[in-house]
Amino acid sequence: MTTTLLWVGVASLVGGVGHVILAKVVGAAAAGSPVARTLSNPWVILGVALQATFFFIYMALLSREDVSKVLPLTTLNYIIVAVLAQLLLAEPVTALRWTGIGFIVLGVFLVGRT
């Protein structure tokens, strides 16, 4: 299970970074950049590659563990995305949102104990 937790952590980090990169680039692209230029943007390609990496790690985890254990653990992604969005995108993460994330983490802990 320790190896599984390590890979879930890696997958969550990779997926979270991918989400934030895509949010930053696509948000800027929505200001009038043509689709072809957006899709050839190296940051978009990196974001998509990170999301694909998350997917393949997730598939490998599902081949070793029950989905009812793996899926809740990937919710660590919420913490990573909230922190990165606050730091890199200057998004406000309110106390209420952190409370919600805390409840999610508590739920993950409870599911993981079963």
N, CA, C and O of each residue as an XYZ file, in Angstrom:
456
protein
N       0.831     -1.202      0.000
C       0.000      0.000      0.000
C       0.867      1.253      0.000
O       0.440      2.288     -0.513
N       2.070      1.188      0.561
C       2.962      2.356      0.589
C       3.330      2.782     -0.823
O       3.345      3.975     -1.125
N       3.623      1.834     -1.679
C       3.942      2.154     -3.070
C       2.738      2.790     -3.746
O       2.882      3.734     -4.523
N       1.566      2.281     -3.455
C       0.349      2.849     -4.025
C       0.179      4.299     -3.590
O      -0.136      5.160     -4.412
N       0.382      4.571     -2.318
C       0.262      5.940     -1.823
C       1.274      6.866     -2.480
O       0.956      8.013     -2.795
N       2.481      6.378     -2.687
C       3.506      7.176     -3.359
C       3.065      7.510     -4.784
O       3.175      8.659     -5.213
N       2.569      6.516     -5.518
C       2.135      6.747     -6.889
C       0.895      7.623     -6.960
O       0.748      8.408     -7.896
N       0.002      7.502     -5.986
C      -1.162      8.392     -5.939
C      -0.691      9.830     -5.717
O      -1.220     10.762     -6.324
N       0.299     10.006     -4.849
C       0.849     11.343     -4.624
C       1.471     11.924     -5.880
O       1.257     13.094     -6.197
N       2.237     11.116     -6.595
C       2.855     11.555     -7.850
C       1.768     11.907     -8.866
O       1.831     12.949     -9.517
N       0.776     11.032     -8.995
C      -0.308     11.272     -9.951
C      -1.067     12.546     -9.610
O      -1.394     13.333    -10.498
N      -1.347     12.751     -8.335
C      -2.073     13.947     -7.918
C      -1.273     15.209     -8.190
O      -1.829     16.215     -8.630
N       0.023     15.164     -7.932
C       0.872     16.322     -8.197
C       0.938     16.621     -9.690
O       0.782     17.769    -10.106
N       1.167     15.596    -10.486
C       1.254     15.770    -11.942
C      -0.082     16.283    -12.495
O      -0.110     17.207    -13.308
N      -1.170     15.682    -12.051
C      -2.490     16.115    -12.515
C      -2.820     17.534    -12.093
O      -3.364     18.308    -12.881
N      -2.492     17.882    -10.851
C      -2.756     19.229    -10.357
C      -1.978     20.291    -11.115
O      -2.529     21.332    -11.474
N      -0.708     20.032    -11.357
C       0.115     20.974    -12.123
C      -0.436     21.093    -13.541
O      -0.487     22.191    -14.095
N      -0.843     19.987    -14.125
C      -1.431     20.017    -15.460
C      -2.691     20.866    -15.511
O      -2.884     21.634    -16.454
N      -3.551     20.734    -14.503
C      -4.772     21.541    -14.433
C      -4.447     23.032    -14.404
O      -5.039     23.822    -15.140
N      -3.512     23.401    -13.555
C      -3.189     24.821    -13.384
C      -2.529     25.392    -14.634
O      -2.840     26.514    -15.034
N      -1.633     24.646    -15.251
C      -1.003     25.113    -16.496
C      -2.068     25.335    -17.565
O      -2.064     26.367    -18.236
N      -2.965     24.394    -17.728
C      -4.007     24.545    -18.738
C      -4.941     25.708    -18.416
O      -5.362     26.430    -19.320
N      -5.267     25.896    -17.146
C      -6.131     27.010    -16.765
C      -5.480     28.348    -17.098
O      -6.143     29.266    -17.581
N      -4.182     28.453    -16.838
C      -3.479     29.706    -17.110
C      -3.394     29.968    -18.607
O      -3.676     31.080    -19.054
N      -3.015     28.979    -19.374
C      -2.825     29.161    -20.816
C      -4.152     29.323    -21.531
O      -4.287     30.212    -22.372
N      -5.132     28.494    -21.224
C      -6.418     28.567    -21.899
C      -7.136     29.851    -21.516
O      -7.824     30.445    -22.347
N      -6.989     30.283    -20.284
C      -7.579     31.563    -19.876
C      -7.010     32.714    -20.683
O      -7.746     33.619    -21.075
N      -5.715     32.694    -20.936
C      -5.084     33.741    -21.743
C      -5.467     33.584    -23.210
O      -5.622     34.582    -23.915
N      -5.621     32.354    -23.679
C      -5.955     32.110    -25.077
C      -7.374     32.551    -25.398
O      -7.667     32.910    -26.538
N      -8.257     32.528    -24.409
C      -9.643     32.912    -24.643
C      -9.768     34.382    -25.024
O     -10.817     34.817    -25.497
N      -8.704     35.141    -24.820
C      -8.733     36.568    -25.134
C      -8.553     36.839    -26.615
O      -8.303     37.983    -26.994
N      -8.669     35.833    -27.466
C      -8.650     36.072    -28.896
C      -7.626     35.280    -29.678
O      -7.492     35.497    -30.882
N      -6.910     34.390    -29.062
C      -5.906     33.604    -29.768
C      -6.587     32.528    -30.615
O      -7.496     31.859    -30.124
N      -6.180     32.343    -31.862
C      -6.776     31.292    -32.692
C      -6.502     29.900    -32.127
O      -5.535     29.681    -31.397
N      -7.365     28.987    -32.480
C      -7.285     27.622    -31.957
C      -5.960     26.959    -32.321
O      -5.338     26.321    -31.471
N      -5.521     27.098    -33.563
C      -4.279     26.444    -34.003
C      -3.093     26.933    -33.186
O      -2.233     26.140    -32.802
N      -3.043     28.235    -32.918
C      -1.927     28.775    -32.131
C      -1.994     28.263    -30.689
O      -0.965     27.974    -30.079
N      -3.204     28.154    -30.154
C      -3.366     27.650    -28.791
C      -2.920     26.195    -28.701
O      -2.206     25.816    -27.772
N      -3.341     25.384    -29.664
C      -3.002     23.966    -29.625
C      -1.524     23.699    -29.877
O      -1.015     22.646    -29.492
N      -0.826     24.635    -30.518
C       0.611     24.458    -30.758
C       1.454     25.131    -29.675
O       2.683     25.095    -29.729
N       0.800     25.735    -28.708
C       1.500     26.379    -27.597
C       2.189     25.307    -26.747
O       1.542     24.348    -26.328
N       3.501     25.459    -26.486
C       4.201     24.429    -25.697
C       3.621     24.241    -24.296
O       3.698     23.143    -23.746
N       3.047     25.285    -23.713
C       2.453     25.157    -22.381
C       1.186     24.312    -22.432
O       0.915     23.539    -21.513
N       0.409     24.457    -23.504
C      -0.784     23.619    -23.666
C      -0.355     22.172    -23.840
O      -0.934     21.268    -23.238
N       0.658     21.957    -24.662
C       1.160     20.596    -24.879
C       1.663     20.005    -23.565
O       1.406     18.835    -23.280
N       2.379     20.795    -22.758
C       2.856     20.322    -21.455
C       1.684     19.991    -20.538
O       1.682     18.946    -19.888
N       0.693     20.867    -20.482
C      -0.478     20.618    -19.636
C      -1.207     19.345    -20.029
O      -1.603     18.559    -19.168
N      -1.384     19.140    -21.322
C      -2.049     17.929    -21.803
C      -1.190     16.697    -21.504
O      -1.714     15.655    -21.109
N       0.117     16.815    -21.692
C       1.024     15.694    -21.395
C       0.966     15.322    -19.910
O       0.973     14.140    -19.566
N       0.909     16.316    -19.042
C       0.809     16.038    -17.606
C      -0.519     15.359    -17.275
O      -0.562     14.434    -16.463
N      -1.603     15.818    -17.905
C      -2.893     15.180    -17.679
C      -2.885     13.734    -18.180
O      -3.458     12.851    -17.542
N      -2.240     13.497    -19.312
C      -2.128     12.129    -19.842
C      -1.286     11.258    -18.906
O      -1.603     10.089    -18.687
N      -0.222     11.828    -18.360
C       0.616     11.090    -17.406
C      -0.205     10.689    -16.187
O      -0.110      9.559    -15.709
N      -1.020     11.633    -15.683
C      -1.914     11.318    -14.565
C      -2.806     10.135    -14.929
O      -2.958      9.200    -14.143
N      -3.388     10.178    -16.110
C      -4.301      9.127    -16.535
C      -3.608      7.765    -16.567
O      -4.165      6.776    -16.090
N      -2.395      7.706    -17.127
C      -1.698      6.418    -17.230
C      -1.253      5.903    -15.859
O      -1.294      4.698    -15.611
N      -0.833      6.791    -14.981
C      -0.516      6.358    -13.611
C      -1.776      5.840    -12.929
O      -1.746      4.817    -12.245
N      -2.879      6.553    -13.121
C      -4.153      6.137    -12.541
C      -4.556      4.751    -13.042
O      -4.990      3.908    -12.257
N      -4.416      4.515    -14.341
C      -4.745      3.204    -14.906
C      -3.847      2.117    -14.306
O      -4.321      1.021    -14.007
N      -2.564      2.411    -14.131
C      -1.651      1.439    -13.526
C      -2.063      1.151    -12.086
O      -2.015      0.005    -11.640
N      -2.466      2.188    -11.362
C      -2.919      1.984     -9.982
C      -4.167      1.113     -9.929
O      -4.306      0.263     -9.049
N      -5.069      1.331    -10.875
C      -6.295      0.522    -10.891
C      -6.016     -0.946    -11.188
O      -6.800     -1.819    -10.814
N      -4.911     -1.215    -11.851
C      -4.568     -2.612    -12.120
C      -4.041     -3.311    -10.870
O      -3.958     -4.539    -10.834
N      -3.681     -2.526     -9.833
C      -3.103     -3.105     -8.615
C      -3.996     -2.998     -7.393
O      -3.893     -3.809     -6.473
N      -4.868     -2.007     -7.375
C      -5.710     -1.761     -6.199
C      -7.166     -1.605     -6.614
O      -7.478     -1.447     -7.794
N      -8.041     -1.653     -5.633
C      -9.465     -1.462     -5.871
C      -9.748     -0.003     -6.207
O      -9.141      0.903     -5.637
N     -10.665      0.214     -7.128
C     -11.035      1.571     -7.506
C     -11.615      2.329     -6.312
O     -11.465      3.548     -6.217
N     -12.270      1.620     -5.411
C     -12.852      2.270     -4.240
C     -11.789      2.793     -3.277
O     -12.096      3.607     -2.406
N     -10.549      2.339     -3.422
C      -9.443      2.873     -2.623
C      -8.671      3.938     -3.386
O      -8.293      4.961     -2.816
N      -8.436      3.705     -4.673
C      -7.596      4.606     -5.461
C      -8.295      5.934     -5.739
O      -7.703      6.997     -5.550
N      -9.536      5.882     -6.182
C     -10.226      7.107     -6.563
C     -10.312      8.119     -5.425
O     -10.004      9.289     -5.653
N     -10.711      7.739     -4.219
C     -10.742      8.738     -3.154
C      -9.364      9.347     -2.861
O      -9.275     10.523     -2.509
N      -8.304      8.567     -3.002
C      -6.974      9.093     -2.731
C      -6.558     10.162     -3.737
O      -5.764     11.045     -3.413
N      -7.088     10.088     -4.948
C      -6.721     11.096     -5.946
C      -7.352     12.451     -5.640
O      -7.042     13.433     -6.316
N      -8.216     12.529     -4.654
C      -8.788     13.824     -4.281
C      -7.761     14.720     -3.599
O      -8.047     15.880     -3.303
N      -6.578     14.192     -3.349
C      -5.487     15.052     -2.876
C      -5.199     16.139     -3.905
O      -4.605     17.173     -3.598
N      -5.630     15.881     -5.115
C      -5.520     16.832     -6.202
C      -6.163     18.179     -5.835
O      -5.678     19.229     -6.255
N      -7.244     18.150     -5.058
C      -7.929     19.377     -4.649
C      -6.986     20.313     -3.887
O      -6.986     21.522     -4.115
N      -6.196     19.755     -2.996
C      -5.255     20.562     -2.215
C      -4.199     21.163     -3.129
O      -3.897     22.353     -3.050
N      -3.644     20.331     -3.993
C      -2.579     20.778     -4.894
C      -3.084     21.878     -5.808
O      -2.416     22.897     -5.984
N      -4.258     21.682     -6.392
C      -4.806     22.684     -7.305
C      -5.118     23.980     -6.560
O      -4.843     25.062     -7.078
N      -5.679     23.894     -5.368
C      -6.002     25.106     -4.613
C      -4.744     25.906     -4.283
O      -4.726     27.128     -4.438
N      -3.708     25.230     -3.835
C      -2.454     25.920     -3.500
C      -1.823     26.545     -4.738
O      -1.428     27.711     -4.714
N      -1.728     25.777     -5.818
C      -1.116     26.297     -7.045
C      -1.952     27.412     -7.665
O      -1.397     28.387     -8.173
N      -3.268     27.284     -7.630
C      -4.128     28.334     -8.180
C      -3.958     29.634     -7.406
O      -3.964     30.722     -7.982
N      -3.806     29.505     -6.102
C      -3.596     30.693     -5.268
C      -2.237     31.323     -5.556
O      -2.126     32.544     -5.669
N      -1.209     30.494     -5.674
C       0.148     31.011     -5.877
C       0.413     31.466     -7.305
O       0.998     32.528     -7.517
N      -0.010     30.678     -8.286
C       0.357     30.950     -9.674
C      -0.691     31.726    -10.462
O      -0.354     32.447    -11.402
N      -1.948     31.584    -10.088
C      -3.014     32.248    -10.827
C      -3.639     33.404    -10.055
O      -4.526     34.091    -10.561
N      -3.175     33.613     -8.834
C      -3.700     34.671     -7.958
C      -5.206     34.519     -7.726
O      -5.920     35.510     -7.573
N      -5.679     33.276     -7.701
C      -7.085     33.030     -7.414
C      -7.313     33.092     -5.906
O      -6.501     32.583     -5.134
N      -8.399     33.705     -5.490
C      -8.691     33.722     -4.051
C      -9.215     32.366     -3.597
O     -10.170     31.837     -4.165
N      -8.593     31.818     -2.585
C      -9.070     30.564     -1.988
C      -9.531     30.923     -0.580
O      -8.725     31.119      0.330
N     -10.840     31.003     -0.429
C     -11.429     31.485      0.811
C     -11.347     30.441      1.920
O     -11.058     29.268      1.684
N     -11.607     30.906      3.124
C     -11.628     29.998      4.276
C     -12.706     28.930      4.106
O     -12.514     27.779      4.498
N     -13.833     29.315      3.524
C     -14.906     28.345      3.295
C     -14.457     27.258      2.319
O     -14.772     26.083      2.505
N     -13.723     27.655      1.280
C     -13.216     26.667      0.317
C     -12.205     25.744      0.988
O     -12.234     24.533      0.767
N     -11.306     26.305      1.810
C     -10.346     25.459      2.530
C     -11.064     24.507      3.481
O     -10.633     23.369      3.665
N     -12.152     24.968      4.083
C     -12.936     24.093      4.955
C     -13.507     22.925      4.166
O     -13.462     21.780      4.617
N     -14.044     23.219      2.988
C     -14.566     22.168      2.123
C     -13.486     21.175      1.732
O     -13.712     19.965      1.744
N     -12.306     21.688      1.384
C     -11.185     20.816      1.037
C     -10.794     19.969      2.248
O     -10.460     18.792      2.109
N     -10.838     20.570      3.424
C     -10.543     19.829      4.650
C     -11.508     18.672      4.860
O     -11.096     17.583      5.259
N     -12.800     18.903      4.591
C     -13.781     17.824      4.700
C     -13.491     16.713      3.692
O     -13.645     15.533      4.005
N     -13.076     17.088      2.494
C     -12.726     16.088      1.486
C     -11.557     15.237      1.972
O     -11.584     14.011      1.862
N     -10.531     15.895      2.510
C      -9.365     15.174      3.018
C      -9.759     14.262      4.175
O      -9.283     13.130      4.267
N     -10.614     14.745      5.044
C     -11.104     13.911      6.151
C     -11.836     12.692      5.613
O     -11.651     11.583      6.115
N     -12.656     12.889      4.607
C     -13.372     11.771      3.987
C     -12.403     10.764      3.369
O     -12.599      9.554      3.483
N     -11.363     11.269      2.717
C     -10.351     10.384      2.136
C      -9.669      9.575      3.233
O      -9.439      8.375      3.082
N      -9.349     10.240      4.332
C      -8.718      9.546      5.455
C      -9.632      8.425      5.974
O      -9.174      7.312      6.233
N     -10.915      8.727      6.121
C     -11.861      7.727      6.631
C     -12.004      6.558      5.661
O     -12.036      5.402      6.084
N     -12.090      6.848      4.373
C     -12.200      5.784      3.372
C     -10.926      4.939      3.367
O     -10.988      3.715      3.251
N      -9.784      5.591      3.492
C      -8.509      4.871      3.492
C      -8.318      3.969      4.683
O      -7.542      3.016      4.612
N      -9.000      4.239      5.775
C      -8.869      3.416      6.976
C      -9.684      2.131      6.909
O      -9.538      1.255      7.761
N     -10.537      2.018      5.900
C     -11.411      0.829      5.829
C     -10.770     -0.272      5.009
O     -11.358     -1.340      4.843
